[in-house]
Amino acid sequence: MTALARETRNQSIEEMFIQHIENIYYPGFSEDMTKEQSALFEWEYREFIKEFSGKK
């Protein structure tokens, strides 16, 4: 897989994650969360990736 393909795939996963949490909470939540609790955002994002990759 090329670096561009990996970046595109990762970007899509990140966009899915942002859309997912903003559907649960409110539009702009992901931006607020990254400013106020960046470590929590990163942890939630890694967990989201694990859930959809099948790696548990």
Secondary structure as the mmCIF struct_conf table of DSSP 4:
data_model
#
loop_
_struct_conf.conf_type_id
_struct_conf.id
_struct_conf.beg_label_comp_id
_struct_conf.beg_label_asym_id
_struct_conf.beg_label_seq_id
_struct_conf.end_label_comp_id
_struct_conf.end_label_asym_id
_struct_conf.end_label_seq_id
HELX_RH_AL_P HELX_RH_AL_P1 ALA A 3 ILE A 24
BEND BEND1 TYR A 25 TYR A 25
TURN_TY1_P TURN_TY1_P1 PRO A 27 GLY A 28
HELX_RH_AL_P HELX_RH_AL_P2 PHE A 29 GLU A 36
HELX_RH_AL_P HELX_RH_AL_P3 SER A 38 SER A 53
TURN_TY1_P TURN_TY1_P2 GLY A 54 GLY A 54
#
